[in-house]
């Protein structure tokens, strides 16, 4: 997708924003306010484990890690994490990605 941005004349760095899902009710409120969408498969998985905060955390970290791997593989210039004062998930993601810088 970066090639389409460049072809359209966009020359600034493209930084992907990632917000790991750590709370199902919170993310549902968030998407209802801004019109964002969660992939149906992910939402179904989250709803199955909604009563188990650790399972929700693990599912959110797993999905965000997969997103980051895909984005970095496809050439984004960087990733910005929306931590919402919950940096543990971001640290886990960065460790999974074997990120050496930025801490």
N, CA, C and O atoms as CSV, one atom per row, in Angstrom:
chain,resi,resn,atom,element,x,y,z
A,1,UNK,N,N,0.799,-1.192,0.000
A,1,UNK,CA,C,0.000,0.000,0.000
A,1,UNK,C,C,0.853,1.272,0.000
A,1,UNK,O,O,0.427,2.331,-0.461
A,2,UNK,N,N,2.056,1.134,0.525
A,2,UNK,CA,C,2.950,2.286,0.555
A,2,UNK,C,C,3.219,2.782,-0.864
A,2,UNK,O,O,3.331,3.987,-1.089
A,3,UNK,N,N,3.323,1.865,-1.812
A,3,UNK,CA,C,3.602,2.272,-3.192
A,3,UNK,C,C,2.477,3.143,-3.754
A,3,UNK,O,O,2.729,4.036,-4.563
A,4,UNK,N,N,1.239,2.885,-3.326
A,4,UNK,CA,C,0.119,3.707,-3.786
A,4,UNK,C,C,0.199,5.110,-3.204
A,4,UNK,O,O,-0.112,6.089,-3.882
A,5,UNK,N,N,0.613,5.201,-1.959
A,5,UNK,CA,C,0.777,6.513,-1.337
A,5,UNK,C,C,1.874,7.294,-2.054
A,5,UNK,O,O,1.710,8.478,-2.346
A,6,UNK,N,N,2.975,6.637,-2.332
A,6,UNK,CA,C,4.081,7.305,-3.034
A,6,UNK,C,C,3.646,7.715,-4.453
A,6,UNK,O,O,3.981,8.804,-4.919
A,7,UNK,N,N,2.905,6.838,-5.125
A,7,UNK,CA,C,2.430,7.146,-6.477
A,7,UNK,C,C,1.474,8.339,-6.465
A,7,UNK,O,O,1.373,9.066,-7.454
A,8,UNK,N,N,0.776,8.540,-5.351
A,8,UNK,CA,C,-0.152,9.663,-5.220
A,8,UNK,C,C,0.577,10.945,-4.817
A,8,UNK,O,O,-0.045,11.996,-4.661
A,9,UNK,N,N,1.892,10.853,-4.652
A,9,UNK,CA,C,2.669,12.036,-4.321
A,9,UNK,C,C,2.926,12.249,-2.838
A,9,UNK,O,O,3.474,13.281,-2.451
A,10,UNK,N,N,2.545,11.300,-2.009
A,10,UNK,CA,C,2.775,11.413,-0.565
A,10,UNK,C,C,4.222,11.040,-0.285
A,10,UNK,O,O,4.653,9.931,-0.604
A,11,UNK,N,N,4.973,11.960,0.309
A,11,UNK,CA,C,6.405,11.745,0.527
A,11,UNK,C,C,6.805,11.701,1.998
A,11,UNK,O,O,7.972,11.461,2.309
A,12,UNK,N,N,5.872,11.924,2.894
A,12,UNK,CA,C,6.190,11.892,4.324
A,12,UNK,C,C,6.272,10.439,4.787
A,12,UNK,O,O,5.701,9.552,4.153
A,13,UNK,N,N,6.981,10.192,5.891
A,13,UNK,CA,C,7.029,8.825,6.420
A,13,UNK,C,C,5.627,8.323,6.774
A,13,UNK,O,O,4.777,9.089,7.228
A,14,UNK,N,N,5.406,7.055,6.565
A,14,UNK,CA,C,4.121,6.446,6.886
A,14,UNK,C,C,4.297,5.641,8.170
A,14,UNK,O,O,4.989,4.624,8.197
A,15,UNK,N,N,3.661,6.117,9.218
A,15,UNK,CA,C,3.749,5.495,10.537
A,15,UNK,C,C,2.395,4.875,10.867
A,15,UNK,O,O,1.381,5.572,10.911
A,16,UNK,N,N,2.383,3.582,11.095
A,16,UNK,CA,C,1.134,2.878,11.422
A,16,UNK,C,C,0.813,3.059,12.899
A,16,UNK,O,O,1.707,2.991,13.742
A,17,UNK,N,N,-0.445,3.287,13.214
A,17,UNK,CA,C,-0.898,3.394,14.601
A,17,UNK,C,C,-1.525,2.089,15.054
A,17,UNK,O,O,-2.441,1.575,14.412
A,18,UNK,N,N,-1.030,1.556,16.163
A,18,UNK,CA,C,-1.529,0.283,16.687
A,18,UNK,C,C,-2.030,0.500,18.108
A,18,UNK,O,O,-1.329,1.071,18.944
A,19,UNK,N,N,-3.246,0.041,18.373
A,19,UNK,CA,C,-3.785,0.095,19.724
A,19,UNK,C,C,-4.166,-1.330,20.121
A,19,UNK,O,O,-5.223,-1.821,19.723
A,20,UNK,N,N,-3.315,-1.997,20.902
A,20,UNK,CA,C,-3.648,-3.354,21.320
A,20,UNK,C,C,-4.969,-3.361,22.100
A,20,UNK,O,O,-5.197,-2.514,22.964
A,21,UNK,N,N,-5.818,-4.313,21.787
A,21,UNK,CA,C,-7.101,-4.433,22.470
A,21,UNK,C,C,-6.869,-5.172,23.783
A,21,UNK,O,O,-6.413,-6.316,23.790
A,22,UNK,N,N,-7.184,-4.511,24.884
A,22,UNK,CA,C,-6.966,-5.093,26.201
A,22,UNK,C,C,-8.242,-5.172,27.024
A,22,UNK,O,O,-8.257,-5.758,28.106
A,23,UNK,N,N,-9.324,-4.572,26.502
A,23,UNK,CA,C,-10.588,-4.539,27.224
A,23,UNK,C,C,-11.708,-4.508,26.186
A,23,UNK,O,O,-11.792,-3.572,25.389
A,24,UNK,N,N,-12.549,-5.504,26.192
A,24,UNK,CA,C,-13.575,-5.638,25.152
A,24,UNK,C,C,-14.612,-4.524,25.223
A,24,UNK,O,O,-14.937,-3.931,24.194
A,25,UNK,N,N,-15.133,-4.226,26.387
A,25,UNK,CA,C,-16.161,-3.178,26.471
A,25,UNK,C,C,-15.572,-1.812,26.090
A,25,UNK,O,O,-16.245,-0.997,25.460
A,26,UNK,N,N,-14.328,-1.573,26.471
A,26,UNK,CA,C,-13.676,-0.306,26.122
A,26,UNK,C,C,-13.511,-0.170,24.608
A,26,UNK,O,O,-13.763,0.902,24.057
A,27,UNK,N,N,-13.098,-1.225,23.938
A,27,UNK,CA,C,-12.887,-1.136,22.491
A,27,UNK,C,C,-14.228,-1.020,21.760
A,27,UNK,O,O,-14.311,-0.363,20.723
A,28,UNK,N,N,-15.263,-1.644,22.286
A,28,UNK,CA,C,-16.586,-1.501,21.664
A,28,UNK,C,C,-17.080,-0.061,21.766
A,28,UNK,O,O,-17.650,0.469,20.812
A,29,UNK,N,N,-16.865,0.579,22.924
A,29,UNK,CA,C,-17.237,1.998,23.064
A,29,UNK,C,C,-16.432,2.851,22.085
A,29,UNK,O,O,-16.979,3.730,21.420
A,30,UNK,N,N,-15.144,2.584,22.005
A,30,UNK,CA,C,-14.255,3.340,21.136
A,30,UNK,C,C,-14.703,3.251,19.676
A,30,UNK,O,O,-14.811,4.274,18.998
A,31,UNK,N,N,-14.962,2.053,19.195
A,31,UNK,CA,C,-15.336,1.922,17.783
A,31,UNK,C,C,-16.714,2.507,17.504
A,31,UNK,O,O,-16.973,2.975,16.396
A,32,UNK,N,N,-17.598,2.486,18.494
A,32,UNK,CA,C,-18.917,3.075,18.277
A,32,UNK,C,C,-18.817,4.597,18.145
A,32,UNK,O,O,-19.640,5.215,17.469
A,33,UNK,N,N,-17.821,5.199,18.781
A,33,UNK,CA,C,-17.658,6.656,18.721
A,33,UNK,C,C,-16.953,7.117,17.448
A,33,UNK,O,O,-17.227,8.208,16.949
A,34,UNK,N,N,-16.053,6.302,16.925
A,34,UNK,CA,C,-15.248,6.784,15.798
A,34,UNK,C,C,-15.535,6.077,14.479
A,34,UNK,O,O,-15.021,6.485,13.437
A,35,UNK,N,N,-16.339,5.031,14.508
A,35,UNK,CA,C,-16.689,4.352,13.264
A,35,UNK,C,C,-15.670,3.329,12.800
A,35,UNK,O,O,-15.786,2.798,11.695
A,36,UNK,N,N,-14.670,3.043,13.630
A,36,UNK,CA,C,-13.684,2.025,13.267
A,36,UNK,C,C,-14.342,0.649,13.287
A,36,UNK,O,O,-15.441,0.490,13.816
A,37,UNK,N,N,-13.679,-0.324,12.718
A,37,UNK,CA,C,-14.212,-1.680,12.685
A,37,UNK,C,C,-13.157,-2.657,13.197
A,37,UNK,O,O,-11.957,-2.453,13.014
A,38,UNK,N,N,-13.626,-3.710,13.833
A,38,UNK,CA,C,-12.773,-4.811,14.267
A,38,UNK,C,C,-13.102,-5.990,13.359
A,38,UNK,O,O,-14.277,-6.277,13.131
A,39,UNK,N,N,-12.093,-6.677,12.838
A,39,UNK,CA,C,-12.392,-7.858,12.021
A,39,UNK,C,C,-13.300,-8.827,12.784
A,39,UNK,O,O,-13.085,-9.084,13.969
A,40,UNK,N,N,-14.301,-9.355,12.107
A,40,UNK,CA,C,-15.311,-10.203,12.742
A,40,UNK,C,C,-14.674,-11.372,13.499
A,40,UNK,O,O,-15.087,-11.696,14.613
A,41,UNK,N,N,-13.682,-11.990,12.897
A,41,UNK,CA,C,-13.025,-13.140,13.527
A,41,UNK,C,C,-12.380,-12.750,14.863
A,41,UNK,O,O,-12.467,-13.493,15.840
A,42,UNK,N,N,-11.735,-11.581,14.896
A,42,UNK,CA,C,-11.123,-11.104,16.136
A,42,UNK,C,C,-12.192,-10.766,17.169
A,42,UNK,O,O,-12.065,-11.132,18.338
A,43,UNK,N,N,-13.236,-10.075,16.749
A,43,UNK,CA,C,-14.304,-9.705,17.673
A,43,UNK,C,C,-14.948,-10.940,18.287
A,43,UNK,O,O,-15.225,-10.962,19.487
A,44,UNK,N,N,-15.190,-11.966,17.480
A,44,UNK,CA,C,-15.770,-13.216,17.974
A,44,UNK,C,C,-14.857,-13.853,19.018
A,44,UNK,O,O,-15.320,-14.320,20.059
A,45,UNK,N,N,-13.565,-13.865,18.729
A,45,UNK,CA,C,-12.597,-14.437,19.676
A,45,UNK,C,C,-12.596,-13.648,20.986
A,45,UNK,O,O,-12.587,-14.234,22.069
A,46,UNK,N,N,-12.603,-12.329,20.884
A,46,UNK,CA,C,-12.602,-11.487,22.081
A,46,UNK,C,C,-13.867,-11.673,22.903
A,46,UNK,O,O,-13.812,-11.730,24.132
A,47,UNK,N,N,-14.996,-11.765,22.234
A,47,UNK,CA,C,-16.261,-11.941,22.952
A,47,UNK,C,C,-16.319,-13.288,23.667
A,47,UNK,O,O,-16.947,-13.402,24.720
A,48,UNK,N,N,-15.672,-14.307,23.105
A,48,UNK,CA,C,-15.643,-15.629,23.753
A,48,UNK,C,C,-14.882,-15.594,25.076
A,48,UNK,O,O,-15.210,-16.335,26.004
A,49,UNK,N,N,-13.860,-14.730,25.164
A,49,UNK,CA,C,-13.016,-14.699,26.365
A,49,UNK,C,C,-13.225,-13.426,27.193
A,49,UNK,O,O,-12.453,-13.148,28.112
A,50,UNK,N,N,-14.257,-12.664,26.870
A,50,UNK,CA,C,-14.497,-11.345,27.472
A,50,UNK,C,C,-14.462,-11.347,28.998
A,50,UNK,O,O,-14.043,-10.360,29.603
A,51,UNK,N,N,-14.890,-12.431,29.624
A,51,UNK,CA,C,-14.936,-12.478,31.089
A,51,UNK,C,C,-13.585,-12.827,31.719
A,51,UNK,O,O,-13.463,-12.861,32.943
A,52,UNK,N,N,-12.584,-13.084,30.895
A,52,UNK,CA,C,-11.250,-13.444,31.378
A,52,UNK,C,C,-10.246,-12.374,30.930
A,52,UNK,O,O,-9.736,-12.441,29.812
A,53,UNK,N,N,-9.956,-11.384,31.794
A,53,UNK,CA,C,-9.076,-10.270,31.404
A,53,UNK,C,C,-7.713,-10.714,30.871
A,53,UNK,O,O,-7.180,-10.089,29.954
A,54,UNK,N,N,-7.152,-11.769,31.423
A,54,UNK,CA,C,-5.846,-12.244,30.942
A,54,UNK,C,C,-5.953,-12.805,29.523
A,54,UNK,O,O,-5.070,-12.581,28.696
A,55,UNK,N,N,-7.019,-13.521,29.250
A,55,UNK,CA,C,-7.226,-14.071,27.908
A,55,UNK,C,C,-7.465,-12.954,26.891
A,55,UNK,O,O,-6.991,-13.036,25.758
A,56,UNK,N,N,-8.195,-11.918,27.288
A,56,UNK,CA,C,-8.418,-10.765,26.404
A,56,UNK,C,C,-7.080,-10.091,26.119
A,56,UNK,O,O,-6.769,-9.771,24.972
A,57,UNK,N,N,-6.298,-9.879,27.165
A,57,UNK,CA,C,-4.974,-9.267,27.015
A,57,UNK,C,C,-4.121,-10.079,26.035
A,57,UNK,O,O,-3.520,-9.523,25.115
A,58,UNK,N,N,-4.077,-11.391,26.241
A,58,UNK,CA,C,-3.263,-12.253,25.380
A,58,UNK,C,C,-3.733,-12.220,23.931
A,58,UNK,O,O,-2.916,-12.184,23.011
A,59,UNK,N,N,-5.049,-12.233,23.727
A,59,UNK,CA,C,-5.597,-12.179,22.367
A,59,UNK,C,C,-5.266,-10.835,21.710
A,59,UNK,O,O,-4.921,-10.782,20.530
A,60,UNK,N,N,-5.374,-9.758,22.482
A,60,UNK,CA,C,-5.057,-8.436,21.945
A,60,UNK,C,C,-3.599,-8.294,21.580
A,60,UNK,O,O,-3.268,-7.735,20.534
A,61,UNK,N,N,-2.721,-8.796,22.433
A,61,UNK,CA,C,-1.278,-8.743,22.157
A,61,UNK,C,C,-0.936,-9.603,20.946
A,61,UNK,O,O,-0.151,-9.192,20.091
A,62,UNK,N,N,-1.516,-10.779,20.874
A,62,UNK,CA,C,-1.258,-11.681,19.744
A,62,UNK,C,C,-1.672,-11.027,18.426
A,62,UNK,O,O,-0.925,-11.064,17.449
A,63,UNK,N,N,-2.858,-10.431,18.402
A,63,UNK,CA,C,-3.349,-9.812,17.173
A,63,UNK,C,C,-2.515,-8.586,16.788
A,63,UNK,O,O,-2.167,-8.406,15.621
A,64,UNK,N,N,-2.202,-7.752,17.772
A,64,UNK,CA,C,-1.401,-6.561,17.494
A,64,UNK,C,C,-0.003,-6.936,17.006
A,64,UNK,O,O,0.550,-6.267,16.132
A,65,UNK,N,N,0.564,-7.991,17.560
A,65,UNK,CA,C,1.878,-8.463,17.111
A,65,UNK,C,C,1.811,-8.893,15.652
A,65,UNK,O,O,2.690,-8.566,14.856
A,66,UNK,N,N,0.756,-9.630,15.312
A,66,UNK,CA,C,0.574,-10.064,13.922
A,66,UNK,C,C,0.431,-8.855,12.993
A,66,UNK,O,O,0.999,-8.838,11.901
A,67,UNK,N,N,-0.332,-7.841,13.432
A,67,UNK,CA,C,-0.492,-6.630,12.626
A,67,UNK,C,C,0.862,-5.957,12.397
A,67,UNK,O,O,1.185,-5.564,11.275
A,68,UNK,N,N,1.644,-5.828,13.455
A,68,UNK,CA,C,2.947,-5.166,13.353
A,68,UNK,C,C,3.873,-5.916,12.409
A,68,UNK,O,O,4.539,-5.305,11.573
A,69,UNK,N,N,3.918,-7.242,12.537
A,69,UNK,CA,C,4.768,-8.034,11.640
A,69,UNK,C,C,4.386,-7.786,10.182
A,69,UNK,O,O,5.246,-7.579,9.326
A,70,UNK,N,N,3.084,-7.811,9.919
A,70,UNK,CA,C,2.599,-7.603,8.550
A,70,UNK,C,C,2.940,-6.200,8.055
A,70,UNK,O,O,3.419,-6.035,6.932
A,71,UNK,N,N,2.699,-5.206,8.878
A,71,UNK,CA,C,2.981,-3.819,8.485
A,71,UNK,C,C,4.467,-3.603,8.223
A,71,UNK,O,O,4.839,-2.998,7.218
A,72,UNK,N,N,5.316,-4.093,9.121
A,72,UNK,CA,C,6.761,-3.922,8.954
A,72,UNK,C,C,7.268,-4.691,7.743
A,72,UNK,O,O,8.131,-4.200,7.016
A,73,UNK,N,N,6.745,-5.884,7.521
A,73,UNK,CA,C,7.117,-6.674,6.349
A,73,UNK,C,C,6.759,-5.936,5.062
A,73,UNK,O,O,7.461,-6.033,4.056
A,74,UNK,N,N,5.651,-5.197,5.116
A,74,UNK,CA,C,5.185,-4.489,3.926
A,74,UNK,C,C,5.674,-3.054,3.844
A,74,UNK,O,O,5.151,-2.263,3.059
A,75,UNK,N,N,6.675,-2.711,4.650
A,75,UNK,CA,C,7.405,-1.477,4.434
A,75,UNK,C,C,6.956,-0.205,5.115
A,75,UNK,O,O,7.363,0.877,4.692
A,76,UNK,N,N,6.117,-0.283,6.173
A,76,UNK,CA,C,5.811,0.970,6.865
A,76,UNK,C,C,7.101,1.524,7.452
A,76,UNK,O,O,8.035,0.782,7.755
A,77,UNK,N,N,7.131,2.831,7.604
A,77,UNK,CA,C,8.339,3.475,8.105
A,77,UNK,C,C,8.479,3.365,9.618
A,77,UNK,O,O,9.555,3.624,10.157
A,78,UNK,N,N,7.432,2.995,10.294
A,78,UNK,CA,C,7.474,2.844,11.743
A,78,UNK,C,C,6.113,2.497,12.287
A,78,UNK,O,O,5.116,2.482,11.564
A,79,UNK,N,N,6.087,2.218,13.579
A,79,UNK,CA,C,4.841,1.870,14.252
A,79,UNK,C,C,4.726,2.739,15.502
A,79,UNK,O,O,5.676,2.877,16.272
A,80,UNK,N,N,3.553,3.314,15.684
A,80,UNK,CA,C,3.257,4.101,16.879
A,80,UNK,C,C,2.218,3.329,17.679
A,80,UNK,O,O,1.185,2.929,17.142
A,81,UNK,N,N,2.494,3.118,18.969
A,81,UNK,CA,C,1.558,2.391,19.822
A,81,UNK,C,C,0.730,3.359,20.653
A,81,UNK,O,O,1.263,4.266,21.292
A,82,UNK,N,N,-0.567,3.154,20.633
A,82,UNK,CA,C,-1.479,3.860,21.522
A,82,UNK,C,C,-1.591,2.985,22.766
A,82,UNK,O,O,-2.316,1.990,22.756
A,83,UNK,N,N,-0.886,3.341,23.830
A,83,UNK,CA,C,-0.809,2.475,25.004
A,83,UNK,C,C,-1.931,2.701,26.000
A,83,UNK,O,O,-2.263,1.801,26.772
A,84,UNK,N,N,-2.522,3.890,25.996
A,84,UNK,CA,C,-3.571,4.228,26.962
A,84,UNK,C,C,-3.113,3.929,28.391
A,84,UNK,O,O,-3.868,3.401,29.208
A,85,UNK,N,N,-1.865,4.277,28.665
A,85,UNK,CA,C,-1.236,4.080,29.981
A,85,UNK,C,C,-1.138,2.619,30.399
A,85,UNK,O,O,-1.084,2.309,31.589
A,86,UNK,N,N,-1.116,1.724,29.415
A,86,UNK,CA,C,-0.967,0.295,29.695
A,86,UNK,C,C,0.164,-0.236,28.812
A,86,UNK,O,O,-0.071,-0.915,27.813
A,87,UNK,N,N,1.381,0.088,29.204
A,87,UNK,CA,C,2.531,-0.206,28.349
A,87,UNK,C,C,2.967,-1.667,28.368
A,87,UNK,O,O,3.764,-2.070,27.521
A,88,UNK,N,N,2.475,-2.466,29.300
A,88,UNK,CA,C,2.877,-3.871,29.374
A,88,UNK,C,C,2.650,-4.591,28.038
A,88,UNK,O,O,3.506,-5.353,27.587
A,89,UNK,N,N,1.514,-4.350,27.419
A,89,UNK,CA,C,1.205,-4.999,26.140
A,89,UNK,C,C,2.191,-4.574,25.065
A,89,UNK,O,O,2.644,-5.400,24.273
A,90,UNK,N,N,2.527,-3.291,25.036
A,90,UNK,CA,C,3.472,-2.790,24.032
A,90,UNK,C,C,4.850,-3.408,24.232
A,90,UNK,O,O,5.519,-3.768,23.263
A,91,UNK,N,N,5.267,-3.529,25.466
A,91,UNK,CA,C,6.560,-4.165,25.754
A,91,UNK,C,C,6.536,-5.614,25.263
A,91,UNK,O,O,7.502,-6.069,24.650
A,92,UNK,N,N,5.457,-6.339,25.521
A,92,UNK,CA,C,5.343,-7.722,25.054
A,92,UNK,C,C,5.415,-7.806,23.528
A,92,UNK,O,O,6.082,-8.682,22.977
A,93,UNK,N,N,4.727,-6.894,22.859
A,93,UNK,CA,C,4.721,-6.889,21.398
A,93,UNK,C,C,6.129,-6.638,20.870
A,93,UNK,O,O,6.597,-7.343,19.976
A,94,UNK,N,N,6.796,-5.643,21.417
A,94,UNK,CA,C,8.153,-5.314,20.964
A,94,UNK,C,C,9.122,-6.461,21.210
A,94,UNK,O,O,9.996,-6.720,20.383
A,95,UNK,N,N,8.977,-7.145,22.329
A,95,UNK,CA,C,9.825,-8.314,22.588
A,95,UNK,C,C,9.558,-9.412,21.573
A,95,UNK,O,O,10.489,-10.056,21.090
A,96,UNK,N,N,8.287,-9.630,21.247
A,96,UNK,CA,C,7.934,-10.644,20.252
A,96,UNK,C,C,8.495,-10.291,18.884
A,96,UNK,O,O,8.875,-11.172,18.112
A,97,UNK,N,N,8.544,-9.004,18.590
A,97,UNK,CA,C,9.071,-8.549,17.293
A,97,UNK,C,C,10.596,-8.451,17.314
A,97,UNK,O,O,11.220,-8.178,16.289
A,98,UNK,N,N,11.186,-8.673,18.482
A,98,UNK,CA,C,12.637,-8.585,18.686
A,98,UNK,C,C,13.142,-7.185,18.393
A,98,UNK,O,O,14.180,-7.006,17.757
A,99,UNK,N,N,12.386,-6.181,18.871
A,99,UNK,CA,C,12.773,-4.789,18.702
A,99,UNK,C,C,13.872,-4.469,19.708
A,99,UNK,O,O,13.725,-4.739,20.900
A,100,UNK,N,N,14.970,-3.897,19.230
A,100,UNK,CA,C,16.116,-3.615,20.086
A,100,UNK,C,C,16.194,-2.149,20.509
A,100,UNK,O,O,16.909,-1.818,21.455
A,101,UNK,N,N,15.477,-1.282,19.831
A,101,UNK,CA,C,15.589,0.151,20.084
A,101,UNK,C,C,14.247,0.699,20.528
A,101,UNK,O,O,13.205,0.085,20.297
A,102,UNK,N,N,14.280,1.849,21.162
A,102,UNK,CA,C,13.048,2.544,21.484
A,102,UNK,C,C,12.599,2.430,22.920
A,102,UNK,O,O,11.563,2.982,23.290
A,103,UNK,N,N,13.367,1.715,23.747
A,103,UNK,CA,C,12.987,1.611,25.168
A,103,UNK,C,C,13.880,2.471,25.994
A,103,UNK,O,O,13.728,2.526,27.215
